Amino acid sequence: MPPASSPEPRESARLAKTREQFLTAEEIEPHQVRDAILASWWRSRRWNVAADRIDLTYQRDPDLDTPLTRSALPVLRHLREDLDNQPISIILTDPAGLVLTRLDAGRDLDAHLDRVNLAPGFSYAEEYVGTNGIGTALEGGRPMHVFGHEHYAEHLEGLACAGVPIHHPISGKTVGACGICGGSTKAAEAAAGTAAKLIAAAAVVIAARARLRARAPSLVLITGCSPPESVVNPL
């Protein structure tokens, strides 16, 4: 799925008005918002997600010693290094949207994300937060980009986010998601668009690492010795 184009200022104002019309149950003219976003807004309404605030409950301390985290964290840390000095946060969640880790993006953005509870231990599933890059990607089972006023909750309108589901290499089951989040200014959105492509590639690499890890015990049984580090940790 190619990245959606970030809205121009005039489009952003129109989108904000369209969102307001939706929230006040007014009729929306056709083609005022992307189909995937409108479908997510309807789901958010059915879940009774609050549109005027972000007020999440801390769920639990994330478990960072799982097959997902062992496969994903080295890849995402490497990606974070490649995006050095970019005001973009990299996020890993479990399949229910629970944030497992968030890699630092700079003081200002980190403080913003803390204020909206996009932090370890909180769930960004669509049923709790409404339309957002990670939760909507998990809900739809495909990569998703959400810009500015496309977010359902108004305190997220200052962000541009993208999420990509991570699939089990054998069963195809969704085992988590990786995502990026940055400011919704034009420059930040452009940087986020580049980062989103890298995140999509990272999801593929993470699945490949998981496949190699799954095969490692078989290699031990067959050969009687442990596989080389390049197999267990290919990156």
C-alpha positions in Angstrom: 0.0 0.0 0.0 1.7 3.3 -1.0 1.9 6.1 1.5 -0.9 8.5 1.5 -0.1 12.1 0.6 0.0 14.4 3.6 -2.7 17.1 3.4 -1.9 20.6 2.2 -2.8 23.4 4.7 -6.1 24.1 2.9 -6.9 20.4 2.8 -6.0 20.2 6.5 -8.6 22.8 7.3 -11.2 21.1 5.2 -10.4 17.8 6.9 -10.7 19.4 10.3 -14.2 20.7 9.3 -15.1 17.2 7.9 -14.1 15.6 11.2 -16.1 18.1 13.2 -19.2 17.4 11.0 -18.8 13.7 11.5 -18.5 14.1 15.3 -21.6 16.2 15.4 -23.5 13.7 13.3 -23.8 16.0 10.3 -23.9 14.7 6.8 -20.4 14.4 5.1 -20.1 15.1 1.4 -18.5 12.3 -0.6 -14.7 12.1 -1.0 -13.9 14.5 1.8 -11.9 11.9 3.7 -10.1 8.7 2.7 -12.3 5.6 2.8 -10.0 3.8 5.2 -10.1 6.8 7.6 -13.9 7.2 7.4 -14.3 3.4 8.1 -12.1 3.8 11.1 -14.1 6.9 12.3 -17.2 4.8 12.2 -15.6 2.0 14.2 -14.3 4.5 16.7 -17.9 5.9 17.1 -19.3 2.4 17.7 -16.6 1.8 20.4 -17.6 5.1 22.0 -14.1 6.4 21.9 -13.8 9.8 23.4 -13.0 12.4 20.7 -12.2 15.3 23.0 -9.4 13.7 25.1 -6.9 11.0 25.6 -7.3 9.3 28.9 -5.9 5.8 28.9 -5.4 3.4 31.8 -1.9 2.0 32.3 -2.4 -1.7 31.6 0.8 -3.5 32.7 4.6 -3.5 32.5 5.6 -4.7 29.1 7.4 -8.0 28.7 10.5 -7.2 26.7 11.8 -10.8 26.7 9.6 -12.4 24.1 10.2 -13.8 20.6 8.8 -10.6 19.1 11.0 -8.2 21.1 14.1 -10.4 20.7 13.5 -10.3 16.9 12.3 -6.7 16.6 14.4 -4.6 19.0 17.8 -5.0 17.3 16.2 -4.1 13.9 14.4 -1.0 15.3 17.4 0.2 17.2 19.4 0.0 14.0 16.7 2.0 12.2 16.7 4.6 15.0 20.4 5.1 14.4 19.8 5.6 10.7 17.2 8.2 11.5 19.5 10.0 13.9 18.6 13.7 14.4 15.1 13.1 12.9 12.2 14.1 15.2 10.6 10.7 14.7 9.7 8.2 17.4 9.8 4.4 16.6 7.3 2.3 18.5 6.8 -1.5 18.9 3.5 -2.9 20.1 2.0 -6.4 20.8 -0.9 -7.6 18.7 -3.4 -5.9 21.0 -1.8 -2.5 20.5 0.0 -2.5 23.9 3.1 -0.3 23.5 6.1 -2.4 24.4 8.8 0.1 23.7 9.3 3.6 22.3 12.6 4.7 21.0 13.5 8.3 21.9 12.9 11.0 19.3 14.0 14.2 21.1 12.7 16.0 24.2 9.8 17.9 22.6 8.3 15.0 20.7 8.8 12.6 23.6 7.0 15.0 26.0 4.1 15.3 23.5 3.8 11.5 23.2 3.9 11.2 27.0 1.0 13.6 27.3 -1.1 11.5 24.9 -0.1 8.2 26.6 1.7 6.9 23.6 4.2 5.2 25.9 5.1 1.7 27.2 2.3 0.1 29.1 -0.6 1.9 27.4 -2.6 0.4 24.5 -3.1 2.3 21.3 -5.6 -0.2 20.0 -8.3 1.6 17.9 -11.0 0.6 20.4 -9.3 2.8 23.0 -7.8 5.7 21.1 -9.8 5.7 17.8 -8.2 6.3 14.4 -4.4 6.2 14.7 -1.5 4.8 12.7 -0.7 1.8 14.8 -4.2 0.8 16.1 -5.8 1.2 12.6 -3.0 -0.8 11.0 -3.6 -3.6 13.5 -7.4 -3.4 13.0 -7.1 -3.5 9.2 -4.2 -5.9 9.1 -2.2 -3.7 6.6 0.1 -0.7 6.7 -1.7 2.6 7.6 -0.8 6.3 7.6 -2.8 8.8 9.6 -2.1 12.5 9.3 -3.2 15.4 11.5 -7.0 15.7 11.7 -7.5 12.2 10.3 -7.0 11.1 13.9 -10.2 10.6 15.8 -9.1 12.1 19.1 -8.3 15.8 18.8 -5.2 15.7 20.9 -3.5 13.6 18.2 -4.1 16.1 15.4 -0.5 17.5 15.9 1.0 14.1 14.8 1.7 12.2 11.6 1.9 8.5 12.3 2.2 5.2 10.4 2.0 1.6 11.5 2.8 -1.7 9.9 1.6 -5.1 11.3 4.2 -7.7 12.0 3.1 -11.2 10.9 4.3 -14.6 12.1 6.6 -16.0 9.4 4.9 -19.4 9.4 1.3 -18.9 10.5 0.8 -15.5 9.1 -0.9 -14.4 12.4 -0.4 -10.8 13.5 2.1 -10.8 16.4 2.6 -7.1 16.8 3.1 -3.8 15.0 5.9 -1.3 14.5 5.2 2.3 13.9 6.6 5.8 13.6 5.3 9.1 14.9 6.3 12.6 14.2 5.0 16.1 14.1 2.3 17.1 11.6 4.2 20.0 10.0 5.0 19.5 6.3 8.6 18.9 6.9 7.9 16.4 9.7 5.3 14.6 7.6 7.9 14.3 4.7 10.4 12.8 7.1 7.7 10.5 8.5 6.8 9.4 5.0 10.4 8.3 4.5 10.5 6.6 7.8 7.3 4.8 7.1 8.9 3.1 4.1 11.8 2.0 6.3 9.4 0.7 9.0 7.6 -1.4 6.4 11.0 -2.8 5.4 11.9 -3.4 9.0 8.7 -5.4 9.5 9.8 -7.8 6.8 13.2 -8.1 8.4 11.7 -8.7 11.8 9.6 -11.6 10.4 12.7 -13.0 8.7 14.6 -12.9 12.0 11.7 -14.6 13.7 11.7 -17.4 11.1 15.5 -17.9 11.6 15.0 -18.0 15.4 12.2 -20.6 15.0 14.5 -22.8 13.0 17.5 -22.5 15.3 16.4 -25.4 17.7 16.0 -27.7 14.7 19.5 -26.9 13.6 20.7 -27.9 17.1 18.9 -31.2 16.9 20.1 -32.0 13.4 23.7 -30.9 13.8 24.3 -31.3 17.5 25.7 -27.8 17.8 24.3 -24.3 18.1 23.8 -22.3 14.9 26.2 -19.4 14.3 25.4 -16.0 15.6 24.8 -14.8 12.1 21.8 -17.1 11.8 20.3 -16.4 15.2 21.0 -12.6 14.9 21.5 -11.9 11.3 21.7 -8.2 11.6 
